Amino acid sequence: MISKYFKGRVYVFFEAMKYFDNYDEAIFLTGDGDYYWLFGYLLEKDKKIKLLAHTKNTAQELKQLFGGAFTDISRLKELLQFLEQ
């Protein structure tokens, strides 16, 4: 039996590639290092990708890959409040 967790990851990979030509920008909410190769490929192909995740639960290689395009989700409320002002 395939776990729901595994199915979910495969679905994200599949959808990201299936609709590759239909988007220039995307936001992903995950810190799972299993997405490293997908994100690396998308960035290499000039997709504008933002990553939202909890810093302490995000794979180090993703933090390095995204650099400034990584946002700690725990700061999201603070960032949104700033935008409202």
N, C-alpha and C positions, 0 to 999 in steps of 0.2 A: 504494500500500500504506500502510495506517495503522500508525503505529509503536505498539509495545507501551506506550511511555510515555504516548502520547495516549490509548490505550484505557484504561489504568489510571486516568487522571484522569477520563475520562468516566464510568467505572464508579463512582468515589467520588461524583461529583456525583449520578448516577442513584440510587444506593443511599441516599444521605442524604435525597433528596427522596421516594423511593419509600416509605421507612419513617418519614417525618416524624412521623406521628401515633403511632408506636409507641415513641418514646423522648423523654426529657426532658433527658438528659445524654449527651455523647459525648466521646471522646478521639480526636484526630487526630494522626498522626505525620507531619508534613510542614512544610517551611519555604517551600514554593512559593507565590509571590504569586498564581498563577493561581487559587487557592482563596479569594482575598480576598472576592469577591462572595458566594460560597456561605456562608462563615463570617459575614460581615456580616448576611446574611439570617437565618441561624439564630439569631444573637445578638439581632437585632431581634425575632424571634418568641419570645424568652425561653427559648431552649434554653441549657442550661448546657454550654458547650463548653470543653474544655481542649486546648491545643496543646502538643505535645512536639516539639522539633526542636533541632538544633545552632544556637546563637546566630549563629555566623559564616555559616551557610548559610540563614538565615531572612530572608525579605523584610522590609524595614523597615516596610512598611505592615501586615504581620501582627503584628509586635511592638507597634506602636502600637494596633492594633485589639484585641489581647488583653490588653495591659498585664500585670496581675498573674496572669492566667490562662495566661500563656506560661511554660513550664518548659524550661530548657535541658536537653536529654536527657543531656548529659555529667554533669549533677548527679544523675541518676536513682539511680545506685548509692549515692551519699552520702545521698540522701533516704530510700531504702529501708532502709539500715543504721540511720538515725536512728529509723525507725518500729519496728524490731525491738527496740530498747532499752526 
